[in-house]
Structures are given as structure tokens and as C-alpha cells.
Amino acid sequence: MDNELTTLCYIEKDGKYLMLHRTKKKNDPSHDLWMGVGGHFEKGESPEECVLREVREETGLILTDYKLRGVVSFSDNDWYEYMFLYSAYGYEGEVSDCNEGDLVWVDKEKAVTQLPIWEGDRIFLGLMNEGRPVFSLKLRYENRSLKAVELDGVKWSDHQIISYLKKDKR
């Protein structure tokens, strides 16, 4: 199977993230989960071009201030994805309807600790909230369950993974 290339952006305002509650797409592996906005690269796009286009298509917003936060690689059986993770702090326009789900401004703490999200998303959102500089994160899933984590090339023990995930479920 080919490697997928994607972007994901967390737009920030007043201590909140603009998050997408994925409820509208059929056969969506992320159905009923919450996440930022983004999507797949089109042929010839750079990560910046992809994130700007995807944010505009999904939210109606035009980003004016954004930065790369990390590169995240995912695998699950024979699925592979490389995602460029962004934060955005400035934009023009008004949030519009999204054909993939509902867009909601969510408190950053609640986004990490209370919403149903992928386990690996808890890790990279936690790293972003801690203000960690650009990072490389490798997440290995087996049947949608997180099994292994590497941060900047350093493997985490099972204890580190469990501790980090519990830390954010206060």
C-alpha cells in the first residue's frame, strides 16, 4: 500500500481549538471522533499549500499566521500515513459549514482530556500544549489500538505511553 501524505491543523483562539467532530462521511475510520482540520495532499502540493487549501475548504477560513509543529507518522497493519501537523493563530473570514462534520471551538484542555479522539492525538496535542518545539512522532497502531510510540527517534516504554495517556485523563 502507498504511503498517504496529509496535513492537520489546530486553529487556536482564546484558549480554544477549532475542532471537527467527524459525523458526516460514510465509511470514515474516524467517525464520531474529534480532530483538527486537514486532509490529503493533491499532486504537486507542498505541506503549506495543502494545509492552506484544506483549511479553506473545510472551514471557509484563510490562514494568515500558522506554523509547523511536527511531523507524525502513523501505521496500522498495512496502512501508513505521514502527517504534517500545524497550529494556526491568525485567519480571515468566518467559520462555515463542513461536509465532514461539525466545527466547534473547544477548550484546549478539554480537547486533550475529555473528547473522544485517537490515542496518538492525545500525545501530540499534549506536546503542542506543552509548547514543545517542532517534533517527529511515530505512532504504531494495531487494529486501532496504540501499541508503540517514538518521539524524536526515542522509543517510549509501555509504561511511558500509559503514564502519558493517563496524565491527560484527569
C-alpha positions as CSV (number, residue, x, y, z in Angstrom):
1,M,0.0,0.0,0.0
2,D,1.2,3.5,-0.7
3,N,2.1,6.0,2.0
4,E,-0.5,8.7,2.5
5,L,0.6,12.3,2.9
6,T,-1.7,14.6,4.9
7,T,-1.8,17.8,6.9
8,L,-3.7,18.5,10.1
9,C,-4.2,22.0,11.6
10,Y,-5.4,23.1,15.0
11,I,-6.6,26.7,14.7
12,E,-6.3,28.5,18.1
13,K,-8.4,31.3,19.5
14,D,-8.9,32.4,23.1
15,G,-7.5,29.2,24.6
16,K,-9.6,27.0,22.3
17,Y,-9.0,24.9,19.2
18,L,-11.4,24.8,16.3
19,M,-12.2,21.1,16.1
20,L,-14.1,18.9,13.7
21,H,-16.5,16.3,15.1
22,R,-16.5,13.8,12.3
23,T,-20.0,12.7,11.8
24,K,-21.0,13.2,8.2
25,K,-18.7,11.0,6.0
26,K,-19.7,7.4,5.2
27,N,-17.1,4.7,6.0
28,D,-15.0,7.2,7.9
29,P,-12.4,5.4,10.1
30,S,-12.5,8.5,12.4
31,H,-16.3,8.5,12.6
32,D,-17.6,10.3,15.8
33,L,-14.0,11.3,16.8
34,W,-12.8,14.9,17.2
35,M,-9.7,16.3,15.5
36,G,-8.3,19.4,13.8
37,V,-8.9,20.1,10.1
38,G,-6.9,19.0,7.2
39,G,-6.6,16.3,4.6
40,H,-4.7,14.7,1.8
41,F,-2.1,16.3,-0.5
42,E,-3.0,17.0,-4.1
43,K,-0.4,16.2,-6.7
44,G,2.5,18.7,-6.6
45,E,1.4,20.4,-3.4
46,S,3.8,21.4,-0.6
47,P,2.7,20.8,3.0
48,E,1.9,24.6,3.3
49,E,-0.2,24.6,0.2
50,C,-2.1,21.6,1.4
51,V,-2.8,22.9,4.8
52,L,-4.0,26.3,3.4
53,R,-6.3,24.6,0.9
54,E,-7.7,22.1,3.3
55,V,-8.4,24.7,6.0
56,R,-10.1,26.9,3.4
57,E,-12.2,24.0,2.0
58,E,-13.3,22.6,5.4
59,T,-13.7,25.8,7.4
60,G,-14.0,28.7,5.0
61,L,-11.1,30.4,6.8
62,I,-7.9,31.8,5.2
63,L,-4.9,31.3,7.4
64,T,-2.7,34.3,7.9
65,D,-0.4,33.1,10.8
66,Y,0.4,29.4,11.1
67,K,3.5,27.2,11.8
68,L,4.6,23.6,11.5
69,R,4.5,21.9,14.9
70,G,5.6,18.4,14.0
71,V,5.7,15.5,11.6
72,V,3.7,12.5,12.7
73,S,3.9,9.0,11.1
74,F,1.1,6.5,11.6
75,S,0.9,2.8,10.8
76,D,-1.7,0.2,11.4
77,N,-1.3,-3.2,9.8
78,D,-0.6,-2.2,6.1
79,W,-1.8,1.4,6.4
80,Y,0.9,4.2,6.5
81,E,0.4,7.9,6.8
82,Y,2.8,10.8,7.2
83,M,1.1,13.9,8.6
84,F,2.4,17.5,8.8
85,L,0.9,19.0,12.0
86,Y,0.2,22.7,12.2
87,S,-1.0,25.3,14.6
88,A,-2.7,28.5,13.3
89,Y,-3.1,31.7,15.3
90,G,-4.4,34.1,12.7
91,Y,-7.1,33.8,10.0
92,E,-9.5,35.8,7.9
93,G,-13.2,35.0,7.3
94,E,-15.9,33.3,9.2
95,V,-16.3,29.6,10.0
96,S,-18.6,27.9,7.5
97,D,-20.3,24.5,7.4
98,C,-18.2,21.5,6.8
99,N,-19.3,18.5,4.8
100,E,-17.3,16.1,7.1
101,G,-18.9,17.0,10.4
102,D,-19.5,19.9,12.9
103,L,-16.9,22.6,13.6
104,V,-16.8,23.6,17.2
105,W,-14.5,25.8,19.3
106,V,-13.3,23.5,22.2
107,D,-11.2,24.4,25.3
108,K,-7.7,23.2,24.7
109,E,-7.6,21.2,28.0
110,K,-11.0,19.6,27.2
111,A,-9.7,18.6,23.7
112,V,-7.0,16.5,25.2
113,T,-8.7,15.2,28.3
114,Q,-12.4,14.7,27.6
115,L,-13.3,14.3,24.0
116,P,-13.2,11.0,22.1
117,I,-10.0,11.3,20.0
118,W,-7.4,8.9,18.7
119,E,-4.9,7.9,21.5
120,G,-2.0,9.2,19.5
121,D,-3.8,12.5,19.1
122,R,-3.7,12.8,22.9
123,I,0.1,12.6,22.7
124,F,0.7,15.2,20.0
125,L,-1.9,17.6,21.4
126,G,-0.2,17.2,24.8
127,L,3.1,18.0,23.2
128,M,1.7,21.0,21.4
129,N,0.0,22.3,24.6
130,E,3.3,21.9,26.5
131,G,4.9,24.2,23.9
132,R,7.3,21.6,22.6
133,P,9.2,22.8,19.5
134,V,8.9,21.0,16.2
135,F,8.9,17.3,16.8
136,S,8.9,14.0,15.0
137,L,6.4,11.5,16.4
138,K,5.9,7.9,15.2
139,L,2.7,6.1,16.3
140,R,2.2,2.4,15.6
141,Y,-1.3,1.1,16.0
142,E,-2.7,-2.5,15.8
143,N,-6.3,-2.7,15.0
144,R,-6.8,1.0,16.0
145,S,-5.1,0.4,19.4
146,L,-1.9,2.4,20.1
147,K,1.0,-0.1,20.5
148,A,4.2,1.9,20.1
149,V,5.4,5.5,20.3
150,E,8.7,7.1,19.3
151,L,9.4,10.8,19.9
152,D,12.3,12.3,18.1
153,G,13.7,8.9,17.4
154,V,13.5,7.7,21.0
155,K,11.2,4.7,21.7
156,W,8.8,5.0,24.6
157,S,8.3,2.1,27.0
158,D,4.8,0.8,27.6
159,H,4.9,2.5,31.0
160,Q,5.7,5.9,29.4
161,I,2.8,5.5,27.0
162,I,0.3,4.5,29.7
163,S,1.6,7.3,32.0
164,Y,1.3,9.9,29.4
165,L,-2.2,8.9,28.3
166,K,-3.4,8.7,31.9
167,K,-1.9,12.1,32.7
168,D,-4.2,13.7,30.3
169,K,-7.4,11.9,31.5
170,R,-7.9,13.8,34.7
